[in-house]
């Protein structure tokens, strides 16, 4: 706590943020407690890659988690947020291999053990970057519990899980079609292949019948794979080919004859209805091959080069081979045509190399039985998805799920705990490294060289980070976790796999009760952020420029369930103004309460004894507290931010602070103390409500308020008091309507701010009229009135502008306050200017050619301009009408 209880004139966020990060750490403010009898709230961080740096997606995801964690910690729950990083097998190995390349070396020059030690060395030096950036974001993880997917405890958990799955018959080794990256030299899961639309070619090739009676035309985007064709498939009901059952195909450019097979997978109405079948290099073809017992002919090696089975094309790179084959097909009369063809090309998610489907001996998890349990957990409500629009997608994907290839042909990662005896061929899968063969006793045993897919260890994350396979107190207290917050694009990479593993290893207990899937962050136009288009918003730069709290509030305010998050830097700047508004409100409050004891807030315990405006702000505070709690409990982050923003800016700052000044400066000590007590209490409540979203500025303000107080981060979150009073709120709303009406007249008539004016209010309702009369001093003060006349009825004052609110009429005589002729001329000039612009826009929007060719966002922009100009014209017409009334 500061010794001198003051706030600087302006909020210097850089100094404040650094200070509180240190103090929270020193105090152990984020340390999880496990107190008996208290509810638990736990979250595991989606572990960022150890190679990563903070991007805007991380900022959004971790801000949302932090909001919930800080909220529940303040609610008194046993709260745990587990931090950590993923070892990111392929990505990390690529980083270190690039380092070695600058030294003129490769990993094979070092050997496996030395290379792995080099990776660990890199991790110790560079691997903490993103963790430090998350701390700077204000993430209140229990940093003493930081985990790494390759640390000793998690390595034990991974090995234990693998062995259990193997013994349960759910892990097997076999040949299967996989996605292969020729650059990374490893298999990739389906989820690790990113598809990008690219311009390509579709090659139509004549395949002649073996009996010389004709030919069939097949089409392919990868003609180099034809060397591995082992059949041509047609639909069983396609009459065009029904007579060819016993006729073979002479495969062009080879000396092989391949059969025609009949398979329902073929689409009769696509192309010629004939499909080349290459089981070793296409997933669908592989399935056809299995159904018809076709040979599996692999014509490429692991580097993407053609092998000996490719004949004269051996040694060629796959893309060079494509060019050569096309040339040969053309020269020999087999190429019918080439057409431009846009299609989705699969690429490695780490190095962007075009992947090659190929058959390979790999380790797999049989996921069907695991997936069935995970689907049941969602269907019966043990796991709830937010937003609900993801349910159908989840069920569909899980229903079509394929076995998961979990082996990777790299060195960095969890090495598969399987050993093969060189003498008898026995396969041993053990939790402890064996020294001899369990079958023949030979010591000539060799461990599997592959490592496990990174997602395998990540799938254990919710319970392995809490000490599993041991039954720890953390597991007993915090498992299952409360909610998982992550991006929708890893629902099947990671979320579904955690469900499957959690239910399997934790005795049918789910790994989390709720899953909140947030959208991706895009630029203000809704476009995906990318360095090539130059529209990337770097959170580190934003925090430097606007402060962390402003960025966090913006992300929270934009985080509506199921909607794309279109981030605009101007909005971040706008929320920085909001932070400054809160800062200035705190300075105003401190000016009045710094000499007071904190107990002064006890006046709020009897709100009915307080003046109306204090009753009103306490009622609004209670309703705001209830709304914020409800929004956070339901993961409506944007609603929580919106409610707080509305209350702080428009009700507390714009109305209450202004209205309470009369009492704060009153000579009546009772009125002063009442105003001080309510003012301090409401500010304290605001700081608590908004702290989970903007932790730094609120902690700084809290530290200088009166009293010996602990840090805000561990204070109690506001409870909902029974102070909600609709009658009081309706009365104050009516008074605000009168004040706003008079202010609008002054503003729209362009009356000088210092000019004193007279106002007349006609109100037939006696209760409303009495209320207005009672508060006429406050109304006069807040609208700078010379006089205020309130009557039940009467004639409209001459030369007066009018404003009507509900059944209340307000009149302000403007004669002598406004130069009518000058104002008319000004309005006419403005109207002419607007009409000219409107004519141009209407011309554009009335042009069919423009509407047909212009991008949708441009048309929408023009329509928006037109709506703004038409609204301005309407306001000008209203102003001209008022001037006419004046004379």
N, C-alpha and C positions, 0 to 999 in steps of 0.2 A: 504494500500500500504506500502511496506517495505520502511523504511527510507534509508537504505543502499542498493543500487541497485546492488546486487550481487547474484549469484547462487552458491550453494555448488558444490564441485567437482563431487559429485555423487548425484543422486536423492534419497533422504530419504523419501519415500512415506508415511510412517506412520505418521511422524510429519506434513507433508504437508496436508494430508487428514483430520486429526483432526482439523487443523487450519482453513481450508476453510469451513468445515461443520459449524463451529461456526460463521464465518464471514458472510456466506450466510444467516444464520438464523438471526443474529443480524440486517442485512441490509434489511431483508424482501425481498430477491431477487426473491423468488418464488411466491410472492403474486400476485394473479390474478388482472388484471385491466379491467375495463369495459369502455373504452374510445369510445366516439361516432365517427363513421366514419371509424373505423378500423375493418379489418376482424377478425373473431374469430376462435380460434382453441381450442377444448376442448376434454379431455379424462377422463374417469372414470376408476380408477384402478380396476382390478378384485380383489375384496376384499379377502385377504387371511384369513383363519380361525384364530380366536383369539387365538386358541391353538397352532398355527403353529410356526415353526422356518424357517429361510431362507434356501431353498434348491436350487439346480442349476436351476430348472425350474422357480422358482421365479426370480432368478438372470437374466436369459435370458429374461423373459417376461418384467420385469421392466426396464432392460437396454434398450430394444427396445422402450418402451414407453418414457423413459427419453430422448433418442436420438431425437425423434420427438418433444417432448415438449420443450427441450432446443433450437432446431432448429427454431421452430415457434416463440418462445419468442424472439430470436435474430432477426427474420424477422420483428418484430414489431407488431405481431398479439396480440390481446387480448387473452391471453393464460391461460387456467385453467386445472390443473390436480388434480382431486378430489381423496384424499386418504381415506382409511378406512379399517375396518375389518368386517368380518362376524361373527355372534354370534355362528355359527356352533353347532346347537342344540344338536345333538346326541353326537358329539365328546366332547363338553364342559361338558355336563352332565356326560359323562363317566369319564372324568378327575376328577371331583369333587367327584363322587361316589367312585372312587379308593382312594381318600384322606380320605373319611369317613371310608372306609373299614379298613384303617390302625388304625383307632380309635375304631374299632369294632362296627361301626354304618352303617346304611343304610339310604337312603333318607326318607323312611317312618318313621324312628325314629324321624326325625326333623319335618316332616310335610311340606306341599308344600311351604308356605310362607317363613319359615325359611330356607328351602333348596335353594330357589331362591335367598334369601339374601346372602347365603353362596357362590353361584355361582358369584354374583356381587362382592363379596369380593375378590374372586379369580381373577376375571377380572381386578379389580383395582390394584392388586398386580402383576399379571403375564401377563395380557393381552396385554401389550405394547411391548413385546419382539420383535415380527416380525416387528413392526413399526420402532423401533430403528435400527434394522438390515437393513431395507430398506433405512433409512436415511444414514447409513454408506455406502451403495452401491452408494450413490450419487443421489438417486431419488429426483428430484426437484419438488415434489408435493407442493401444497399450504397447508402446514401442519396446518395452522390456520383453515382450513375447514375440518379437519379430521372427518369422520362420522363412526358410528357403527350401524349395522342393528337393534340394540335394543335401540338406543338412543330415546329420546322423540319425536323428529321430524319424524324419520322414523317409529316409532311405530304408530304415528298418520296416516301416509301415508298408512301403512299396513292395519290398521282397515278401513280406508276410501275405499281402493281398494277392500277389502273383501265385504264390504257392497254393493258397486256399482255392483260388479260381481253377488252377490246374487240377488239384485233387478233386474238386467238385465237377470235373469234366467240362468246364466252361472255357478252358484255354487249350488250343490245339495248334499243331504246326502242319502246314501243308502248302501245296502249290495252289496259287489262286491269281486271278487278274488283279493287279494293283496299279495305282498311279505312281509312275516312277519319274524322279527328277534326275536327268542326266548330269546336271550341274552339282547338286548336293549328294548324288549317288545314294539316294535312299528312297524307300517307299513313302508315300504320303496317304493319309486318310482322305476320304472323299471331301471332308470339311476343309482340308488344307489346300484344296485346289481352288484357285480363284479364276472365274470365267470372265473373259473380257471380249466384247464384240470387236471383231477385226475384219478387215476386207481380205477376202481370199479368193480362191478359184475352185470351181467344181468341174472335175474332169470326167467326161463321158467316154467310156472305153468299151470297145467291141470285144466280147469274149466269144470266140467261135465254137460251135458245136463240134464234138469229136467226129461225128459222122459226116461233116461237111454240108449239112442241110441248112445252115444259116448261122445266126449268131444272136446273142442277147447283149443288150447294152446295160452296163452298170455305171453308177456315178460315185465318185469318191473325192474327198478333199485331200486325201493322203495317198497318192498313187504309189509311193514307195512301199506301202504295206501290202500291196498286191502280191509281192514275192512270198508272203506268208499265207496267202489264200489257200484254204483247203476245201472249199465248196462254194457254190452259188445257191442262195436260198430264194424260194418263191413261196407265195401263199398257197395252201392246199386247194383253195377254192378258185384260184386264178385259172380260168379255162385256157388262157393263152399258152400256158406251159404244162398243162395236164398230160400231154402226149410225150413229154420229155423225161419221164421217170427213169428210163433206162439209158438215156443219152448223157454222155459225159461232156465236160468242157475242156478244151485245150487252153490252159492258162497262158496268156501272151507273155512273151519274153522268157519263157521257161520251157522245159521239156516235160512238164507234168500235166497229167489229166486229172481233173477234179470232178466230183459228182455234183448233181443238182439235188438239193434236199428241199422238202416241203415243210414249212414251219409257220405257225400262226403269228409269229412276231413280225413277219413282213407285212408292210402296208401295200395293198394292191394298187391303191390310187396314188402312190408316191413314186414319181419318176416312171421308170419302165416296169416297176413291180418286181424287179430282180435286185438282189442284195449280195454283194461279195462278202464272204465270210472269212474273217481272219482271227481265229480264236485266241492267238497269242498276243494280239495288239488292239483289241477292242472289247469292252466289257460285255456289250450285248452279244457280240459274236462268240465270246467265250461261253455264254449260256447256251447259245445255239449249238456250239460244238459239243458241249456236254450232253445235250439232248440227243444228238445224232452220232455220238461216239466218233467225232472227227479228230484227225491228228492235230496236235498243237505245235505249230511250226514257228519258232522264234527266230526272226531274221535280223534283230538288232542286239547290240551288246549294251552294257550298262552306261556307256558313254554317249549313246545315241548314234553310234556308227554301225554300218551294216556288217553282219558277221559272215562266216563261211557259208551259211545256208542261203545267203543272198546271191550266191553264184558269182558272176563276173562283176557284181557291184560291191563285193566285199571291200571293206576299208573306207568306203565313202561315208561322209557325214550324212545324216538322214535327209537334210534339206538339199545338199548337193546331189544326193541320189534321186531325189524327187525331180530335179531339173533334167538329169540324165535319162531317167525313165520316161518322162514326158517326151523328150527328144526322140528316144528310140520308138516309143509307141507311134509317134507321128510318122517317122520314117518308114515304119513297117505296116502302116495302114490301119493300126488298131485304134487310133485316137479319133473319135467322131467329132467332138467339139469341146471347147473350154468356155465356161461362162463365169462372169464375176459373181462372187457369192459371199455375202456377209454372214458370218457365223461366230458363235461363242467358242473361244479357244481357251482350254484349260492351262493355267500357269501355276508354278510353284508359289505359294504364298510368301515365301521368304526371299527368293532370288529372281522371281518372275520368268524363269526359264519355262518354255513350253513343255508340259509334262507328256510322258509317253506311257499309255496304258500297256502293260506287259505282264506276262506271267512270271511269278517268282515264288521261291520257297520262303514263307513268312510265318510269323506267329499271329494268331487271331483269337479274339474273344467271341464266343458264341453269345450274341446279345439278345436274341429273341426272348428267352425266359426272363432275362433281367428287364427288358423293355416292358414286358407284360405287367410286371409289378409296378414299374414307374408310371405306366398309364393308369393303373388302378388307383394309385395314390392321388393322382390328379382328379380322376373321375369321382372318387368318394370324398373329395374335399380336404384330404389331409394336407395337400399342397394347393395353394391358390395362386393363380397367375394374374398379374396385373400388367397391362389392361387385358380384359377378357377376350379381346379380338384374337389373341394368340392360341386359344384353346384348339380350334379346328386345325391350325397349322401343326400344332404339337401332336395331336392325335394322328394326323395323316402321315407325318414323318416317322413317328414311332411305329406305325403300322407297316411301313415299307422298309424298315431298318435292315441293313445288311450287316453281316459279321464285321467286326472292327479289327482292322489290321493294326497291330500294336508294336510291331518290330520296326526299327529304323537302322539303316546301315551307316551309322556314324559312331563316333567314339565318345562324345560328351553326352552323358545321360546315365540313367540307371541300367547297368548291364544286366541282361536277362539271366536270372539265376538257374540256368540249365547247363548240365554237363553231359558230354557224350563219351562213352568208353571207346577208345580206338581199337581195342582188342575184340570186344563182343558186340559193340554197337548199342549198348544199353543207354537209355536217356534218363537222366536223374534231374529232378527239379527239387531244390532244397533251400531251406531258409539259412542253413549254415553251410559254408563251403565244404564239400566233401574232399577227402584225401585219396579215396580209392573207389573203384566201381562197386556198387552195392550188389551186383549180380556175380561177377567173376573175381572180384578182389584186386583187379589190376590197378596200378597207380597211373596208368597211361590214360588219363582223362583230360578232356579239353572243354573249357567253358565256351558257351555261345558268344560270338563276337558282337552280335547286335545289341542295341540298347532299346529301351522302351520308349514308345511315343510319349512326348511331354504331357499330353492330355491324360495319360494313365495316372501319373502322380497327382495331377491337378484334380482328378476325379475323386481323390481321397481327401481333399483339402479340408472340408468342414469338420472331419473327425481326426484326421492324422495330425492336424495342428494342435489338437487338444490332448495329444498323448496316446491315441490308439496305436497299437493294439492293447495297451494297458488300460484298465478301467479307472481312469484318473478322476479326481474331484472336479476338474474342469469339465470333463465329459458329463458327469452327473449333474453339474450345475447349469451348463450352457448348451448342451446338446439335447434336442435338435436346435439349430440356430433359428433365430426369429425370422429373418428376411434376408434374401439375397438380392442385391441390386446390381444389375449388369446390363450391358447392351444387348439388344435383341439378336444381333448377328452371331452371338456365340451360344444361342439357346441349345443348339445340337452339338456344337464343339464341346461344350463344357457342362451346361446346366443339366441336360438330360443324363449325361454320364455320371454326374454327382448323384442324381436321383437313383440311378441303377445301382451304383456302388454303395451308396448309403443304405439303401434298403437291404442289399445283400449282406453287407458286413455288420450292420448295426441292428440285427435281429428285427428286421421289418420296420425300423424306425426311420422316418424321413429325415433328410439332412437339413431341411429348412421348411418352415411353415408357409411362407409367402415368397413369391418370386416377382420382383418388379423389373420389367423389361423396358428400359428407356430407349427413346429413338436416338438416331445419330444427330450430331450437331452439324448444321449446314450454314452456309453464309446467308446474308440477309435476303438474297434472292431465291433461297432454297436449293442452291447448287452445292454439290459435294465439294468439300475443301480439298485442294491439292496444291502442291508447290508449283506445278506446271502452269496452273491458271492464276497463281499469285493471290488467291483469296483465303489463305490459311490465317487463322487467328491464333496466335501463340499466347497461351495463358501466362507464360513467364513475362512476356512483354506487357501484356495487359495489367498484370499485377504491379509492374514497375510504373506504369503510366497512370493507372486509376486507383490502385490499392486493391488488396485482396478481397476486402469486404464488398466493394462495389461489384467485382467480378462474381463473387459467390452469390450475391443477391440477384444479379442478372440471371445467372444460370438457374437459380431456384425459381425465379419468377417465370421463366420460359419453360419449365419442366412440366408441361401438361401431359397427362397420360395419353399415350397413343398418337401424339402429334409430333411432327418434325420440329426440331428446335432450330429456328432461324435466328442466328446470332448477329446482332448489329452493333458495331462499336459505338454508335451514337447512343444506343440504349444503355450501354455500360457507363458512358459518361453521364447519362441522365440519372442513373442510380448512384453515381458518385455524388451528384448534387443532393440526392436523398440522404446519403450518409452525412454530408455537411449540414443538412437541415437538422438532423438528429443531434449533431454536435453542437450547433448553435442553440437548440432548444435546451440542451443540457447546461450550456454556459448561462443561459437566462435563468434556469432553475437554480443553479449553484449560487448565482448572485443573490438569490432570496433566501436560500436555506443553509448556506455554508456555516453560519454561526449557530445553527439550530442543532438540537439533539435528534438523533434518528427516530426517537420515540414520538416525535411530533406527528408521525403518520398514523398514530392511534385514533385520530379524529375520524378516519374512514370507517371505523367499526360501527358508527351510528350515522349512516348516510342520510337518514330521514331528517336529522337535526341540522343538516347543512343547507346553505343557500342552493337555489335551483340549479345553477350552472355546475356546481360541484356534484350534486346528485346526478346530473346528466353525464358528466365525464366518468363517474364511477359506474353508472349503468352501461355506458358504452365500453368501458374497460372490461367489465364482466362478460359482455357479449363477445367482445373481441377475443378474450381469453378462451371462451368456449369454442369459438369458430376456429382458432388456431389449433387448439388441441384436437378437435375433430378432424381437421384437414391433415394434420401430421399422422394421426392414428390410421387414416385411410389412404396415406401416401399421395395426397393431393398437394404436392409441394408448391405448385404455382398458386393455389388458393390460399395457402398459409401466407405466402409472400404478399399476395394482393391484399388480403385483409389487414396485415400489419402496415403496409404502405398507406392504405386508405386511412387507417386510424391515426397513424403518426403524423402524416403530412396534413391531411384535410380536417381532422377533428381535433387532435391535440395541438398541433402547431397553429393552424390557420384560425381555429375558433377558440379553443380553451385558453391558450396562452394570452390571446388578445383580450378575451372577455374577463379573465381573472386579474388583469392588471389593476382594476379598480380596487379589488380587495387586497391585493398584494401591497398597494401603496396607501391603503386606508389608514387613518389615524386610530381606527378601532382595532385594538390588539387582538380581540377574539376573531374578527374577520381576517386579519392578517395571518393568524396562526392556522385558522381553518384552510385558507388558501395555500399556505406553505405546506401543510400536512398532506393535502390532497395532491398538490403539485409534485411533491417528492414521491409520494406513493405511486402515482401514475407513471412517473418517469422510471422508477424502479421496476414496475411491472412491464413497461415497454422494453427495457433492457433485457429482462429475463425472457420475454416472448421472442425477441429478435436475436438473442445471443446465439442460438444454434445456427442461424444463417450468417450473421455478421459477428463473429466472436471477438475480433480485435478491438474495434471501436467501442463495443459495449463493455468489454472488460476494462478498458482505459477509463471510460466515464464512471463506471461502477466504483473504481478504486478511489475516486476523489469525492464521492458523496459522503455526507455526514455519518459518523458512527464508526465503530471498530468492526469492520465486516470482513468475512472471508472472501475468497475470490468468487467471482460470478460463476465460473465454470462448474463449481461444485455447490452452488446455492440451489434452493428449491424452485422448481418451475411453478408459475402461478396456478393456483386452484381457482375454480369457478365459484365466486361468491354469489349469494342470493341477493344481488343488488340490482338486478335488471328491472327497470321500471319504464314500461311503455308510456305511461301517462306523462312522466317527466320528459321523456324523449320527444313526445308529440308536442309538448309545450315549447321546448327549446327549438324544435324544428320549425315551428310557426314563427318564432322570433327570428330565426335565421332567414326564413323566407322574406320577412319584412326588410331586414338589414340588406340582404342580397338584392332585393328589388330596388331599394334606394341607391345602393352602390351602382347597380346596372344603369339606372337613369343618369347618374353622374358620369359614368364612364362613357356611355354611348353618346351622350350629348357633349362629350369632351369638355366638361366643366373642370376648371383648374383644381387640382387636389387641395389647395389651401383655401379655396373659396368656401365661405359659409353659405349654406342654403337652407331654405325652409321646406318642410315636407308636411303633406296632409294625408292622413290615413282614414279611409271610410270602411267601417266594419260593423255590420248589423248584428253579429253574434256577440252577445253581452260578455260571455266568458272570455272569448278571444280578445275583445276590446279591452276588458279589464287587465288581461295579461299584458297587452301591448302598452297600456298606460302605466302599469306597474314598472315595466322595464324600459320606459321611455328615456331615462338618463343613459342607460347602457346603449340603447339604439342610437341616440343622438351622438354619444361619444364615438361610437364605432363607424358612424357615417358622416361625421363632421357637420352636424346640423346646427343651425342657429336656433331653430324652433321646430317642435313636432306637435301637430294638432291631430288629435284622435277623436273621431265622431262616429255616431251610428249611421248618420246619413247627412246629405248636404249637397250643395252645388259644386260642380267641378271648378277648381280655381282656373282663372283665365291664364292663357299663355303657359300651360303646364304640360310636362311630359308625363306619360302614364305607365304604370306597371301593375299587373294584376297577379296576385298569388292566391290560389284557392278562391275564397270569396272576399278577399281583402283587396281594396283598390288603393294604390299609392300615387300621389301626385306631387310633382316638384315644379313650381313656377320657374321658368328659365329666362324670362324677360330680363334683360340687362346682364345676364350671365353668358349669353351666347350671341355672337354676331351672325344673325340668321342668313343674311345675304352671302357673307363670306363662306359659311358652312355649306350653303346651297351650291355655290360655285365649286367648292372642293369636292363635294359628292358627285357633281355632274362630270367633273374631270375624271374622277375615279370610275364612274359608271361607263363613260366612253372608252376608257382604257380596257376595262373588263370585257365590254361587248366586242371590242376588236379582237381580243385574244380568244374569246368564245367563238367568234365567227370562224377563225382559223382552225380551231380544234373541231368544230362541227363539220367543217369542210373535209378534214382528214377522216373523221369517223363516218362520214357519208360517202366516202370514196370506196367502192367495192374492191378495187385493185389493192388499195392500202390494207383493207381488212383481210384480204386473201393472202397477202405476202408478208405482212408484218408479224414478228413473233408475238405470241399471246401476251407476254409480259409488257411489250411495248403498247399494244392495244389497251391493256388494262390500265397502264400508266396514263394514257391519254384520257380514258374514261374517268379516271380519278381526278385529273386536272379539271375536266368539264364539270364534275360534281362540285368541286371546290369553288370554281368560278360562279356557278349558278347559286350556290349558297351565299357567296359574297354579294351578288346582285340582290338577293332577297333582303340581306341586311341593309344594303344601301337604300332599297325601297322603304324599309321600315324607318330608317333615319330621316328620309325625305318627308315621310308622313308626319313624323314628330315635329319637324321644322314647320310644316304647313299648319300644324295645330298652334304653334307658338305665334305664327304670324309671318 
